[in-house]
Amino acid sequence: MFRIVRAVAVVLLACVIGAYAAAAAQPPDTVEVPWPFAPASADSDLT
């Protein structure tokens, strides 16, 4: 039983890490969250 719970936890953790890595790898103008280090050109594209 504990192995099943641990396997589910590992899969969920991998999904969270994968989603965070995919969001961090995208350019700033395609990400929904604000980027403090975004260049000025990205801000002009959003407006």
mmCIF file of the N, C-alpha and C atoms, coordinates in Angstrom:
data_MODEL
# 
_entry.id   MODEL 
# 
loop_
_atom_site.group_PDB 
_atom_site.id 
_atom_site.type_symbol 
_atom_site.label_atom_id 
_atom_site.label_alt_id 
_atom_site.label_comp_id 
_atom_site.label_asym_id 
_atom_site.label_entity_id 
_atom_site.label_seq_id 
_atom_site.pdbx_PDB_ins_code 
_atom_site.Cartn_x 
_atom_site.Cartn_y 
_atom_site.Cartn_z 
_atom_site.occupancy 
_atom_site.B_iso_or_equiv 
_atom_site.pdbx_formal_charge 
_atom_site.auth_seq_id 
_atom_site.auth_comp_id 
_atom_site.auth_asym_id 
_atom_site.auth_atom_id 
_atom_site.pdbx_PDB_model_num 
ATOM 1   N N  . MET A 1 1  ? 0.829  -1.209 0.000   1.00 0.00 ? 1  MET A N  1 
ATOM 2   C CA . MET A 1 1  ? 0.000  0.000  0.000   1.00 0.00 ? 1  MET A CA 1 
ATOM 3   C C  . MET A 1 1  ? 0.862  1.255  0.000   1.00 0.00 ? 1  MET A C  1 
ATOM 4   N N  . PHE A 1 2  ? 1.912  1.220  0.816   1.00 0.00 ? 2  PHE A N  1 
ATOM 5   C CA . PHE A 1 2  ? 2.768  2.405  0.873   1.00 0.00 ? 2  PHE A CA 1 
ATOM 6   C C  . PHE A 1 2  ? 3.480  2.650  -0.448  1.00 0.00 ? 2  PHE A C  1 
ATOM 7   N N  . ARG A 1 3  ? 3.780  1.554  -1.179  1.00 0.00 ? 3  ARG A N  1 
ATOM 8   C CA . ARG A 1 3  ? 4.455  1.735  -2.462  1.00 0.00 ? 3  ARG A CA 1 
ATOM 9   C C  . ARG A 1 3  ? 3.550  2.445  -3.459  1.00 0.00 ? 3  ARG A C  1 
ATOM 10  N N  . ILE A 1 4  ? 2.253  2.161  -3.412  1.00 0.00 ? 4  ILE A N  1 
ATOM 11  C CA . ILE A 1 4  ? 1.320  2.824  -4.334  1.00 0.00 ? 4  ILE A CA 1 
ATOM 12  C C  . ILE A 1 4  ? 1.229  4.312  -4.008  1.00 0.00 ? 4  ILE A C  1 
ATOM 13  N N  . VAL A 1 5  ? 1.125  4.624  -2.720  1.00 0.00 ? 5  VAL A N  1 
ATOM 14  C CA . VAL A 1 5  ? 1.037  6.025  -2.321  1.00 0.00 ? 5  VAL A CA 1 
ATOM 15  C C  . VAL A 1 5  ? 2.312  6.765  -2.698  1.00 0.00 ? 5  VAL A C  1 
ATOM 16  N N  . ARG A 1 6  ? 3.458  6.123  -2.486  1.00 0.00 ? 6  ARG A N  1 
ATOM 17  C CA . ARG A 1 6  ? 4.731  6.767  -2.830  1.00 0.00 ? 6  ARG A CA 1 
ATOM 18  C C  . ARG A 1 6  ? 4.863  6.944  -4.327  1.00 0.00 ? 6  ARG A C  1 
ATOM 19  N N  . ALA A 1 7  ? 4.394  5.972  -5.120  1.00 0.00 ? 7  ALA A N  1 
ATOM 20  C CA . ALA A 1 7  ? 4.470  6.088  -6.569  1.00 0.00 ? 7  ALA A CA 1 
ATOM 21  C C  . ALA A 1 7  ? 3.595  7.236  -7.072  1.00 0.00 ? 7  ALA A C  1 
ATOM 22  N N  . VAL A 1 8  ? 2.403  7.377  -6.496  1.00 0.00 ? 8  VAL A N  1 
ATOM 23  C CA . VAL A 1 8  ? 1.526  8.482  -6.895  1.00 0.00 ? 8  VAL A CA 1 
ATOM 24  C C  . VAL A 1 8  ? 2.154  9.819  -6.527  1.00 0.00 ? 8  VAL A C  1 
ATOM 25  N N  . ALA A 1 9  ? 2.772  9.893  -5.357  1.00 0.00 ? 9  ALA A N  1 
ATOM 26  C CA . ALA A 1 9  ? 3.409  11.138 -4.940  1.00 0.00 ? 9  ALA A CA 1 
ATOM 27  C C  . ALA A 1 9  ? 4.572  11.498 -5.859  1.00 0.00 ? 9  ALA A C  1 
ATOM 28  N N  . VAL A 1 10 ? 5.331  10.504 -6.281  1.00 0.00 ? 10 VAL A N  1 
ATOM 29  C CA . VAL A 1 10 ? 6.457  10.756 -7.179  1.00 0.00 ? 10 VAL A CA 1 
ATOM 30  C C  . VAL A 1 10 ? 5.957  11.241 -8.537  1.00 0.00 ? 10 VAL A C  1 
ATOM 31  N N  . VAL A 1 11 ? 4.883  10.644 -9.023  1.00 0.00 ? 11 VAL A N  1 
ATOM 32  C CA . VAL A 1 11 ? 4.337  11.063 -10.318 1.00 0.00 ? 11 VAL A CA 1 
ATOM 33  C C  . VAL A 1 11 ? 3.814  12.492 -10.243 1.00 0.00 ? 11 VAL A C  1 
ATOM 34  N N  . LEU A 1 12 ? 3.102  12.821 -9.172  1.00 0.00 ? 12 LEU A N  1 
ATOM 35  C CA . LEU A 1 12 ? 2.586  14.182 -9.029  1.00 0.00 ? 12 LEU A CA 1 
ATOM 36  C C  . LEU A 1 12 ? 3.733  15.182 -8.913  1.00 0.00 ? 12 LEU A C  1 
ATOM 37  N N  . LEU A 1 13 ? 4.770  14.814 -8.166  1.00 0.00 ? 13 LEU A N  1 
ATOM 38  C CA . LEU A 1 13 ? 5.913  15.720 -8.029  1.00 0.00 ? 13 LEU A CA 1 
ATOM 39  C C  . LEU A 1 13 ? 6.608  15.918 -9.369  1.00 0.00 ? 13 LEU A C  1 
ATOM 40  N N  . ALA A 1 14 ? 6.724  14.846 -10.151 1.00 0.00 ? 14 ALA A N  1 
ATOM 41  C CA . ALA A 1 14 ? 7.347  14.967 -11.473 1.00 0.00 ? 14 ALA A CA 1 
ATOM 42  C C  . ALA A 1 14 ? 6.521  15.850 -12.388 1.00 0.00 ? 14 ALA A C  1 
ATOM 43  N N  . CYS A 1 15 ? 5.193  15.763 -12.276 1.00 0.00 ? 15 CYS A N  1 
ATOM 44  C CA . CYS A 1 15 ? 4.333  16.619 -13.106 1.00 0.00 ? 15 CYS A CA 1 
ATOM 45  C C  . CYS A 1 15 ? 4.501  18.085 -12.731 1.00 0.00 ? 15 CYS A C  1 
ATOM 46  N N  . VAL A 1 16 ? 4.599  18.365 -11.435 1.00 0.00 ? 16 VAL A N  1 
ATOM 47  C CA . VAL A 1 16 ? 4.770  19.745 -10.991 1.00 0.00 ? 16 VAL A CA 1 
ATOM 48  C C  . VAL A 1 16 ? 6.115  20.292 -11.465 1.00 0.00 ? 16 VAL A C  1 
ATOM 49  N N  . ILE A 1 17 ? 7.164  19.491 -11.313 1.00 0.00 ? 17 ILE A N  1 
ATOM 50  C CA . ILE A 1 17 ? 8.491  19.933 -11.739 1.00 0.00 ? 17 ILE A CA 1 
ATOM 51  C C  . ILE A 1 17 ? 8.521  20.113 -13.261 1.00 0.00 ? 17 ILE A C  1 
ATOM 52  N N  . GLY A 1 18 ? 7.902  19.202 -13.990 1.00 0.00 ? 18 GLY A N  1 
ATOM 53  C CA . GLY A 1 18 ? 7.871  19.318 -15.449 1.00 0.00 ? 18 GLY A CA 1 
ATOM 54  C C  . GLY A 1 18 ? 7.101  20.544 -15.913 1.00 0.00 ? 18 GLY A C  1 
ATOM 55  N N  . ALA A 1 19 ? 5.989  20.830 -15.256 1.00 0.00 ? 19 ALA A N  1 
ATOM 56  C CA . ALA A 1 19 ? 5.204  22.009 -15.638 1.00 0.00 ? 19 ALA A CA 1 
ATOM 57  C C  . ALA A 1 19 ? 5.973  23.290 -15.324 1.00 0.00 ? 19 ALA A C  1 
ATOM 58  N N  . TYR A 1 20 ? 6.668  23.323 -14.184 1.00 0.00 ? 20 TYR A N  1 
ATOM 59  C CA . TYR A 1 20 ? 7.452  24.501 -13.820 1.00 0.00 ? 20 TYR A CA 1 
ATOM 60  C C  . TYR A 1 20 ? 8.618  24.703 -14.783 1.00 0.00 ? 20 TYR A C  1 
ATOM 61  N N  . ALA A 1 21 ? 9.267  23.595 -15.172 1.00 0.00 ? 21 ALA A N  1 
ATOM 62  C CA . ALA A 1 21 ? 10.385 23.692 -16.106 1.00 0.00 ? 21 ALA A CA 1 
ATOM 63  C C  . ALA A 1 21 ? 9.900  24.139 -17.479 1.00 0.00 ? 21 ALA A C  1 
ATOM 64  N N  . ALA A 1 22 ? 8.739  23.654 -17.911 1.00 0.00 ? 22 ALA A N  1 
ATOM 65  C CA . ALA A 1 22 ? 8.206  24.054 -19.213 1.00 0.00 ? 22 ALA A CA 1 
ATOM 66  C C  . ALA A 1 22 ? 7.830  25.532 -19.209 1.00 0.00 ? 22 ALA A C  1 
ATOM 67  N N  . ALA A 1 23 ? 7.274  26.015 -18.103 1.00 0.00 ? 23 ALA A N  1 
ATOM 68  C CA . ALA A 1 23 ? 6.905  27.425 -18.026 1.00 0.00 ? 23 ALA A CA 1 
ATOM 69  C C  . ALA A 1 23 ? 8.153  28.305 -17.969 1.00 0.00 ? 23 ALA A C  1 
ATOM 70  N N  . ALA A 1 24 ? 9.194  27.838 -17.302 1.00 0.00 ? 24 ALA A N  1 
ATOM 71  C CA . ALA A 1 24 ? 10.412 28.639 -17.183 1.00 0.00 ? 24 ALA A CA 1 
ATOM 72  C C  . ALA A 1 24 ? 11.198 28.653 -18.492 1.00 0.00 ? 24 ALA A C  1 
ATOM 73  N N  . ALA A 1 25 ? 11.006 27.639 -19.338 1.00 0.00 ? 25 ALA A N  1 
ATOM 74  C CA . ALA A 1 25 ? 11.771 27.562 -20.577 1.00 0.00 ? 25 ALA A CA 1 
ATOM 75  C C  . ALA A 1 25 ? 11.159 28.411 -21.681 1.00 0.00 ? 25 ALA A C  1 
ATOM 76  N N  . GLN A 1 26 ? 9.900  28.850 -21.503 1.00 0.00 ? 26 GLN A N  1 
ATOM 77  C CA . GLN A 1 26 ? 9.243  29.632 -22.554 1.00 0.00 ? 26 GLN A CA 1 
ATOM 78  C C  . GLN A 1 26 ? 9.697  31.079 -22.497 1.00 0.00 ? 26 GLN A C  1 
ATOM 79  N N  . PRO A 1 27 ? 9.629  31.789 -23.630 1.00 0.00 ? 27 PRO A N  1 
ATOM 80  C CA . PRO A 1 27 ? 9.961  33.216 -23.625 1.00 0.00 ? 27 PRO A CA 1 
ATOM 81  C C  . PRO A 1 27 ? 8.979  34.007 -22.770 1.00 0.00 ? 27 PRO A C  1 
ATOM 82  N N  . PRO A 1 28 ? 9.370  35.151 -22.278 1.00 0.00 ? 28 PRO A N  1 
ATOM 83  C CA . PRO A 1 28 ? 8.520  35.906 -21.346 1.00 0.00 ? 28 PRO A CA 1 
ATOM 84  C C  . PRO A 1 28 ? 7.193  36.341 -21.943 1.00 0.00 ? 28 PRO A C  1 
ATOM 85  N N  . ASP A 1 29 ? 7.117  36.570 -23.265 1.00 0.00 ? 29 ASP A N  1 
ATOM 86  C CA . ASP A 1 29 ? 5.883  37.115 -23.829 1.00 0.00 ? 29 ASP A CA 1 
ATOM 87  C C  . ASP A 1 29 ? 4.784  36.063 -23.967 1.00 0.00 ? 29 ASP A C  1 
ATOM 88  N N  . THR A 1 30 ? 5.101  34.775 -23.768 1.00 0.00 ? 30 THR A N  1 
ATOM 89  C CA . THR A 1 30 ? 4.090  33.738 -23.885 1.00 0.00 ? 30 THR A CA 1 
ATOM 90  C C  . THR A 1 30 ? 3.668  33.190 -22.520 1.00 0.00 ? 30 THR A C  1 
ATOM 91  N N  . VAL A 1 31 ? 4.293  33.657 -21.449 1.00 0.00 ? 31 VAL A N  1 
ATOM 92  C CA . VAL A 1 31 ? 3.982  33.153 -20.111 1.00 0.00 ? 31 VAL A CA 1 
ATOM 93  C C  . VAL A 1 31 ? 2.963  34.082 -19.455 1.00 0.00 ? 31 VAL A C  1 
ATOM 94  N N  . GLU A 1 32 ? 1.992  33.507 -18.751 1.00 0.00 ? 32 GLU A N  1 
ATOM 95  C CA . GLU A 1 32 ? 0.937  34.303 -18.136 1.00 0.00 ? 32 GLU A CA 1 
ATOM 96  C C  . GLU A 1 32 ? 1.443  35.098 -16.930 1.00 0.00 ? 32 GLU A C  1 
ATOM 97  N N  . VAL A 1 33 ? 2.445  34.564 -16.235 1.00 0.00 ? 33 VAL A N  1 
ATOM 98  C CA . VAL A 1 33 ? 2.913  35.217 -15.018 1.00 0.00 ? 33 VAL A CA 1 
ATOM 99  C C  . VAL A 1 33 ? 3.815  36.393 -15.381 1.00 0.00 ? 33 VAL A C  1 
ATOM 100 N N  . PRO A 1 34 ? 3.858  37.435 -14.553 1.00 0.00 ? 34 PRO A N  1 
ATOM 101 C CA . PRO A 1 34 ? 4.751  38.567 -14.817 1.00 0.00 ? 34 PRO A CA 1 
ATOM 102 C C  . PRO A 1 34 ? 6.210  38.181 -14.605 1.00 0.00 ? 34 PRO A C  1 
ATOM 103 N N  . TRP A 1 35 ? 7.045  38.671 -15.471 1.00 0.00 ? 35 TRP A N  1 
ATOM 104 C CA . TRP A 1 35 ? 8.481  38.363 -15.389 1.00 0.00 ? 35 TRP A CA 1 
ATOM 105 C C  . TRP A 1 35 ? 9.229  39.628 -14.980 1.00 0.00 ? 35 TRP A C  1 
ATOM 106 N N  . PRO A 1 36 ? 9.879  39.610 -13.819 1.00 0.00 ? 36 PRO A N  1 
ATOM 107 C CA . PRO A 1 36 ? 10.613 40.815 -13.386 1.00 0.00 ? 36 PRO A CA 1 
ATOM 108 C C  . PRO A 1 36 ? 11.827 41.100 -14.273 1.00 0.00 ? 36 PRO A C  1 
ATOM 109 N N  . PHE A 1 37 ? 12.342 40.066 -14.943 1.00 0.00 ? 37 PHE A N  1 
ATOM 110 C CA . PHE A 1 37 ? 13.524 40.259 -15.780 1.00 0.00 ? 37 PHE A CA 1 
ATOM 111 C C  . PHE A 1 37 ? 13.181 40.272 -17.270 1.00 0.00 ? 37 PHE A C  1 
ATOM 112 N N  . ALA A 1 38 ? 11.919 40.572 -17.592 1.00 0.00 ? 38 ALA A N  1 
ATOM 113 C CA . ALA A 1 38 ? 11.511 40.595 -18.991 1.00 0.00 ? 38 ALA A CA 1 
ATOM 114 C C  . ALA A 1 38 ? 12.083 41.840 -19.674 1.00 0.00 ? 38 ALA A C  1 
ATOM 115 N N  . PRO A 1 39 ? 12.521 41.711 -20.919 1.00 0.00 ? 39 PRO A N  1 
ATOM 116 C CA . PRO A 1 39 ? 13.044 42.877 -21.654 1.00 0.00 ? 39 PRO A CA 1 
ATOM 117 C C  . PRO A 1 39 ? 11.928 43.859 -22.000 1.00 0.00 ? 39 PRO A C  1 
ATOM 118 N N  . ALA A 1 40 ? 12.298 45.039 -22.414 1.00 0.00 ? 40 ALA A N  1 
ATOM 119 C CA . ALA A 1 40 ? 11.301 46.067 -22.734 1.00 0.00 ? 40 ALA A CA 1 
ATOM 120 C C  . ALA A 1 40 ? 10.486 45.677 -23.966 1.00 0.00 ? 40 ALA A C  1 
ATOM 121 N N  . SER A 1 41 ? 11.053 44.900 -24.868 1.00 0.00 ? 41 SER A N  1 
ATOM 122 C CA . SER A 1 41 ? 10.325 44.514 -26.083 1.00 0.00 ? 41 SER A CA 1 
ATOM 123 C C  . SER A 1 41 ? 9.143  43.610 -25.749 1.00 0.00 ? 41 SER A C  1 
ATOM 124 N N  . ALA A 1 42 ? 9.278  42.796 -24.704 1.00 0.00 ? 42 ALA A N  1 
ATOM 125 C CA . ALA A 1 42 ? 8.172  41.904 -24.323 1.00 0.00 ? 42 ALA A CA 1 
ATOM 126 C C  . ALA A 1 42 ? 6.994  42.713 -23.795 1.00 0.00 ? 42 ALA A C  1 
ATOM 127 N N  . ASP A 1 43 ? 7.286  43.801 -23.089 1.00 0.00 ? 43 ASP A N  1 
ATOM 128 C CA . ASP A 1 43 ? 6.201  44.632 -22.569 1.00 0.00 ? 43 ASP A CA 1 
ATOM 129 C C  . ASP A 1 43 ? 5.463  45.329 -23.709 1.00 0.00 ? 43 ASP A C  1 
ATOM 130 N N  . SER A 1 44 ? 6.175  45.734 -24.740 1.00 0.00 ? 44 SER A N  1 
ATOM 131 C CA . SER A 1 44 ? 5.518  46.414 -25.860 1.00 0.00 ? 44 SER A CA 1 
ATOM 132 C C  . SER A 1 44 ? 4.674  45.433 -26.668 1.00 0.00 ? 44 SER A C  1 
ATOM 133 N N  . ASP A 1 45 ? 5.041  44.134 -26.669 1.00 0.00 ? 45 ASP A N  1 
ATOM 134 C CA . ASP A 1 45 ? 4.248  43.148 -27.401 1.00 0.00 ? 45 ASP A CA 1 
ATOM 135 C C  . ASP A 1 45 ? 2.929  42.856 -26.699 1.00 0.00 ? 45 ASP A C  1 
ATOM 136 N N  . LEU A 1 46 ? 2.899  42.964 -25.388 1.00 0.00 ? 46 LEU A N  1 
ATOM 137 C CA . LEU A 1 46 ? 1.686  42.633 -24.650 1.00 0.00 ? 46 LEU A CA 1 
ATOM 138 C C  . LEU A 1 46 ? 0.638  43.737 -24.765 1.00 0.00 ? 46 LEU A C  1 
ATOM 139 N N  . THR A 1 47 ? 1.052  44.956 -24.964 1.00 0.00 ? 47 THR A N  1 
ATOM 140 C CA . THR A 1 47 ? 0.101  46.070 -25.006 1.00 0.00 ? 47 THR A CA 1 
ATOM 141 C C  . THR A 1 47 ? -0.529 46.195 -26.374 1.00 0.00 ? 47 THR A C  1 
# 
